[in-house]
Amino acid sequence: MEDDLPSKYEVIVIGTGMTESIVAAAASRIGKRVLHLDRNDYYGGMWASFTFEALQKWLDECRNGKTEGSVKTSSPLVQDSEKSVTIGNQFSTVFNIEEKWFIPEKLPSVGNLLSAKNTQTEDSPKESKDKQNETEATLKYNDKLWCQAKLKSLGRKFNLDLAPKLLFSRGTLVELLISSNISRYAEFRCVNRILTWQSDKLETVPCSRADVFATKNVGLIEKRQLMQLLTLCVEYKPENDEFKGFEDKTLKQYLESKGLTENLMHYVLYAIAMSNDTTPCMVGVERTQRFLSSLGRYGNTPFLWPMYGTGELPQCFCRLCAVFGGVYHLKRAADSVIVENNECKAILSDGSRLDCDHLVLGVADAPPEFLGSVPKSGLSRGIFIIDRSISTTDKESLTLLQFPIKGKEPITVIEAGPSTHVCPSGLYLLHMTTKQIDNAINDLKPAVEALLHSEYADGTTSRIDTDTQATQTPKEGDSSATKTEFVIQNEALKPQVLYALYFNCPETSEYDLSQNVPSNVHLCSGPDLEVDYEFAVKQAKSIFSKMYPDSEFLPRAPDPEELSLEVDEAAGPPFQSSEEPKEE
Amino acid sequence: MHNRLKVRTTEAQKAAADREKEKKLQLYRKSLKNVFEHRSHGDHDDLALKSSEGLLRSNPDIVTLWNYRKEILLRLNPSKEMIEEELYLTEKCLQVNPKSYSAWYHRNWVLENVDPNPDWNKELLLCTKYLKMDERNFHCWDYRQIVALKCQEPHENELKFTLEMIESNFSNYSAWHYRSKLFSAAGKDEESTKISELSLVESAAFTDPFDQSAWIYQRWLIGKLEPSKYIYNASIIESKIYLILNRNLPNNYKIIGLDNNNWEHFDSKIWFKEVDCVDNIEIKIINELNQVEDKILINNIRQDIFNFIISEQLQLVMKAQLDSLQQLLEMEPESKWALLTYVLLLYTLKPKNYFEKCIENLKLLKVIDTLRKNYYNDLESRYRIENWIANNNSTEFVTLKGYGLTAFYHMHMFLFSKHIDLSDNDLSKSNLNHFKYLTMCKHLSLKNCQLVNLNNFPALQNLEIIDLRENQIQDTSWEELKKCKLLKSILVDNKQTVTEKILQGIIQSININDE
């Protein structure tokens, strides 16, 4: 096949997942010749964000597997001493896909509604007038009703993440984005609410000083206790004795020893320390420190969320890689890896031999024999399109909820609304992630049942209007709202699921991926269980330092005005600053 | 490889930046000169106005340029567009320096003096927007006060706004301060206001007892309590009636009780007039509405003068605060703000044993907050003096010996004292001029008071004996005592370097007692 790609590279990266993209950028940044391939027509692999349509296409591919081109075992491009190893199939790793609609394909027309009503009631002048009003109301209401056709027509407004993650404001990714000057390629929004699930209801966790001050959920003494504990964790250094004796105990045991109220225990353990009943004390303290140190940098919670979905982030690194000369080719699959003496020499792709010094591979593309006994399961994911927030306030919120499950890892719930450009207005996106025990449906069931209304809605059931629901919440001391009424109303306030998608995918973060690979092949994990990007950044750094131990990892990229173009022979178009000249 | 991007070296960058800077400087100087030329020609036109615009945009703090613009604007009778532009300029300047006094002032000036239809509501929105970006910019808070007044924004809305700001970050002196202003202006409903405000402060205290802003506000809330009575003492001495007040008499208040109103005053706390012979006369203080604010019978002394008027409801709240402060102190024994507030509250409410508790906690404060040791010493001095007054029904003999006093308070209340013993205190940092009220004092003991000089010692016309033993007073300041004409005896000891000769120069009818 005709191919105009140069055939020699220092680094070839296959797959545009998070880790792969960071490594590609880092190598390109220090002047290495980088080729970055992805067999898909989109960036990100298992880290991608999709429109609704693209998600459907991805699901089809996952269900059917991708038709593999016939791979020749012997090729004139492979020398006798070399061995050709076939690349793996990314789609075979996604399991237990369950897709469910909870709304009709099309809305019943107003005429149908009317006739249905007609058969039930006798006409009397008064009723007929009522009916007319009703019809008008229905007409108006239709705007707020959803059907599959309507949702699909807005499908381009979705950015559905395969791997929803947040950034700690002082986490390694944020620092990396800043120090490498890649931050200019991305936009973020602060998570503005941390919720927890306690005593069968959602509560806002006071996590910053301002929250503690303003919250009415905790008493005065509790406020001080909470602040004291948080300060203690922030200021903790290994040489002080605060946690002496708790080194081999759990965080829960430590918190109990401090005499915290149940309320506070819950906030600290499940929401701030992001832990559970069995988390070791010192791990919990470290997590609390990480949480608290990120507070207040950009907002009242420690987290940032990328606008347009998490799929943007790998692309930012790809962009930097390209700016420094990295060559990109999407829709370009690698077919096999050529190995000689436990060393990768080249890859075969579309009938070309592309030589490289280093090969960086996402696990999804890795040949099975490179993977060894890497687990094929690990994550249970759920994506839900819902008609309102799980806990409505007068402003749109961006929410993190660690839904505690007794004796197990919590379910990480992230809710994002239209202002982050991940869904059309009037809808919210709810992501759930947890460790796979059984399958996604069963693993996520507790949170789904607690938070969502996941019965089929035929589109005619009257639901409390999203716009007015805040005012519908019974006020304290309202005698007319008895407790039962409140519960019923609460049930009606739950978001209706319009569409749900469940799947399982592998989680390889705890597995040593270097065991079965040639010495210059570097495998990158897919998305891990943690809510943040720490693992991906750490892995990318370690791969980079293995390849180029003496080079700096992603030094600051210069701004356009710091650059000049060095022209050798045929001059290209002059480099133009993308920034407007500064005002005097 | 072709066309690779090359990063400029730091030297090249620096050189480029220097060139740029030099260019800018030239331009700046030239423009400035240009503006002043316009001004010296008396130009008051559009062109002159334009001339200073660029300069201000890069440096909004050149007051002269703003003033020149004011001159021009006043003469030009500017159009609506020009006013818009002028406001836009201040906006741009505030983006350059959000804390530019002159830019804020100019904006206000334009709206008040040039703009025939100023849109104050828009300004209020602007302030809100601005404060959301920088919640502690006091320039903007100040401006907001003016704006809110102009557009008659209801107090409730402004209170709501400050609350919002405080909830997002309560370490905001400006927001708390604005609340105090709003409450003072509203004037009504003070009681219920205080109650709800105190609970807000409480929340801040428990969240972060080491943040000063809310404590200051709490002090304002408690401090606003007025002491109950005006009159401490009304006495007749040598055919003069003296009225000693606890605080300054407001200008529009009057003293009533004798045939005429020609009261003279020493300062606004000591009032007197000549009388012949009076018995059982009641002296009243009336306010501008002729309501009696306070009254007292002649020759009475009020020992409870330092008690405050606090409604029962507020008392309950303050007692609850005291309890919660106690809890807070159990958790944070070293929180100086909590401790100080505890002392202040205790002193305001005066429960049983309050005095001992106050002194004990002040002692603790001096240990944990050594930098403000002298402040606490002075506070303790005040409490001790007030306590003495509260426990004595006559001031003829005043004994404040060994009280650890470092400062004087309420000295005017000792106007009638004949013997005052201030020995064994630390008066090294005090101003002796405070003794000016002791005009009837005959015997003053300042023994062992760490005095090093007698500067500012007032002319005490009745002083006969002064005890200055165990001090280290310098030679030069003894002269001050010359002003005390009746002084007969100065007690000194051999610790003083003073010579007999100097003392002889001070008092003619020598009676130097040198034990």
Chai-1 contact restraints between the chains, C-beta under 6 A:
chainA,res_idxA,chainB,res_idxB,connection_type,confidence,min_distance_angstrom,max_distance_angstrom,comment,restraint_id
A,A210,B,S168,contact,1.0,0.0,6.0,A-B,restraint_1
A,A210,B,N169,contact,1.0,0.0,6.0,A-B,restraint_2
A,V212,B,T207,contact,1.0,0.0,6.0,A-B,restraint_3
A,F213,B,F170,contact,1.0,0.0,6.0,A-B,restraint_4
A,F213,B,S203,contact,1.0,0.0,6.0,A-B,restraint_5
A,F213,B,A204,contact,1.0,0.0,6.0,A-B,restraint_6
A,F213,B,T207,contact,1.0,0.0,6.0,A-B,restraint_7
A,A214,B,E167,contact,1.0,0.0,6.0,A-B,restraint_8
A,L220,B,F206,contact,1.0,0.0,6.0,A-B,restraint_9
A,L220,B,S324,contact,1.0,0.0,6.0,A-B,restraint_10
A,K223,B,F206,contact,1.0,0.0,6.0,A-B,restraint_11
A,K223,B,T207,contact,1.0,0.0,6.0,A-B,restraint_12
A,R224,B,F206,contact,1.0,0.0,6.0,A-B,restraint_13
A,R224,B,M331,contact,1.0,0.0,6.0,A-B,restraint_14
A,M227,B,T207,contact,1.0,0.0,6.0,A-B,restraint_15
A,P558,B,V7,contact,1.0,0.0,6.0,A-B,restraint_16
A,E562,B,V7,contact,1.0,0.0,6.0,A-B,restraint_17
A,E562,B,R8,contact,1.0,0.0,6.0,A-B,restraint_18
A,L563,B,L5,contact,1.0,0.0,6.0,A-B,restraint_19
A,S564,B,K6,contact,1.0,0.0,6.0,A-B,restraint_20
A,L565,B,N3,contact,1.0,0.0,6.0,A-B,restraint_21
A,E566,B,R4,contact,1.0,0.0,6.0,A-B,restraint_22
A,E566,B,K6,contact,1.0,0.0,6.0,A-B,restraint_23
A,D568,B,H2,contact,1.0,0.0,6.0,A-B,restraint_24
A,G572,B,N3,contact,1.0,0.0,6.0,A-B,restraint_25
